């Protein structure tokens, strides 16, 4: 089986991770600030379909929006922005502002007779190799006189930098832990071989998640076919041949789709170039 890395694997992986309410709820409750978590009701987060990230940026950035209820019965939104770049984006505060505004504009269309706006808590997840050292507030980007700051727009965002957390502390939830572990090392190729046994141990607790995580490993890890076989053999040995066959078919299908997209894009660009020449 030829291992081929396809485009936007992180985006697809994060959407899969957060599509399950238990995993999404665990991520939010374990890593949001305590002053936010203590006001969240016991109800699971409700995923709002769609993305606010521009198509051209989705190779490096993913997002998910959740609606939750507070213990006081207030409706609120939790917005997760996932940064896939190896280094932190210094302008993430600006990107967040644009996305939060789009969320409120969408909400206003659905609630034209509103009296008060809903709260939106922004949450940034970074799994790149470089440590995140950028201040987690919007006003950091604004070049203003110090005395003006009380009168200027500002907000803080919660930050989860996977690289700063030890492996065992990524999550106490068995359904979430292997997903965050796989994400953490997807951008750290020099450590991927060393953590293979740790991945196997984590996957044994949730063998039902082996396929989506295994597919992500194929796309983002340096594992060869034999390494993948070993993981499947240790986690779900009876499904070794079936899963390897399915992986091969899915990769071939995904690779073909990527080629078709590239061809369509090239045809479009060629048409634009010819139009300019005429």
Secondary structure in CASP SS format (residue, H / E / C, confidence):
PFRMAT SS
TARGET T0000
AUTHOR 0000-0000-0000
METHOD secondary structure of the structure
MODEL  1
X C 1.00
X C 1.00
X C 1.00
X C 1.00
X C 1.00
X C 1.00
X C 1.00
X C 1.00
X H 1.00
X H 1.00
X H 1.00
X H 1.00
X H 1.00
X H 1.00
X H 1.00
X H 1.00
X H 1.00
X H 1.00
X C 1.00
X C 1.00
X H 1.00
X H 1.00
X H 1.00
X H 1.00
X H 1.00
X H 1.00
X H 1.00
X H 1.00
X H 1.00
X H 1.00
X H 1.00
X C 1.00
X C 1.00
X H 1.00
X H 1.00
X H 1.00
X H 1.00
X C 1.00
X C 1.00
X E 1.00
X C 1.00
X C 1.00
X C 1.00
X C 1.00
X C 1.00
X E 1.00
X E 1.00
X E 1.00
X C 1.00
X C 1.00
X C 1.00
X C 1.00
X C 1.00
X C 1.00
X H 1.00
X H 1.00
X H 1.00
X C 1.00
X C 1.00
X C 1.00
X E 1.00
X E 1.00
X E 1.00
X E 1.00
X E 1.00
X E 1.00
X E 1.00
X E 1.00
X E 1.00
X E 1.00
X C 1.00
X C 1.00
X C 1.00
X C 1.00
X E 1.00
X E 1.00
X E 1.00
X E 1.00
X E 1.00
X E 1.00
X E 1.00
X E 1.00
X E 1.00
X C 1.00
X C 1.00
X C 1.00
X C 1.00
X C 1.00
X C 1.00
X C 1.00
X C 1.00
X H 1.00
X H 1.00
X H 1.00
X H 1.00
X H 1.00
X H 1.00
X H 1.00
X H 1.00
X H 1.00
X H 1.00
X H 1.00
X H 1.00
X H 1.00
X H 1.00
X H 1.00
X H 1.00
X H 1.00
X H 1.00
X H 1.00
X C 1.00
X C 1.00
X C 1.00
X C 1.00
X C 1.00
X C 1.00
X C 1.00
X C 1.00
X E 1.00
X E 1.00
X E 1.00
X E 1.00
X E 1.00
X E 1.00
X E 1.00
X E 1.00
X C 1.00
X C 1.00
X C 1.00
X C 1.00
X C 1.00
X C 1.00
X C 1.00
X C 1.00
X C 1.00
X C 1.00
X E 1.00
X H 1.00
X H 1.00
X H 1.00
X H 1.00
X C 1.00
X C 1.00
X C 1.00
X C 1.00
X H 1.00
X H 1.00
X H 1.00
X H 1.00
X H 1.00
X H 1.00
X C 1.00
X C 1.00
X C 1.00
X C 1.00
X E 1.00
X C 1.00
X E 1.00
X E 1.00
X E 1.00
X E 1.00
X H 1.00
X H 1.00
X H 1.00
X C 1.00
X C 1.00
X H 1.00
X H 1.00
X H 1.00
X C 1.00
X C 1.00
X C 1.00
X C 1.00
X H 1.00
X H 1.00
X H 1.00
X H 1.00
X H 1.00
X H 1.00
X H 1.00
X H 1.00
X H 1.00
X H 1.00
X H 1.00
X H 1.00
X H 1.00
X C 1.00
X C 1.00
X H 1.00
X H 1.00
X H 1.00
X C 1.00
X C 1.00
X C 1.00
X C 1.00
X H 1.00
X H 1.00
X H 1.00
X H 1.00
X H 1.00
X H 1.00
X H 1.00
X H 1.00
X H 1.00
X C 1.00
X C 1.00
X H 1.00
X H 1.00
X H 1.00
X H 1.00
X H 1.00
X H 1.00
X H 1.00
X H 1.00
X H 1.00
X H 1.00
X H 1.00
X H 1.00
X H 1.00
X H 1.00
X C 1.00
X C 1.00
X C 1.00
X C 1.00
X H 1.00
X H 1.00
X H 1.00
X H 1.00
X H 1.00
X H 1.00
X H 1.00
X H 1.00
X H 1.00
X H 1.00
X H 1.00
X C 1.00
X H 1.00
X H 1.00
X H 1.00
X H 1.00
X H 1.00
X H 1.00
X H 1.00
X H 1.00
X H 1.00
X H 1.00
X H 1.00
X H 1.00
X H 1.00
X H 1.00
X H 1.00
X H 1.00
X H 1.00
X H 1.00
X H 1.00
X H 1.00
X H 1.00
X H 1.00
X H 1.00
X H 1.00
X H 1.00
X H 1.00
X H 1.00
X H 1.00
X H 1.00
X H 1.00
X H 1.00
X H 1.00
X H 1.00
X H 1.00
X H 1.00
X H 1.00
X H 1.00
X H 1.00
X H 1.00
X H 1.00
X H 1.00
X C 1.00
END
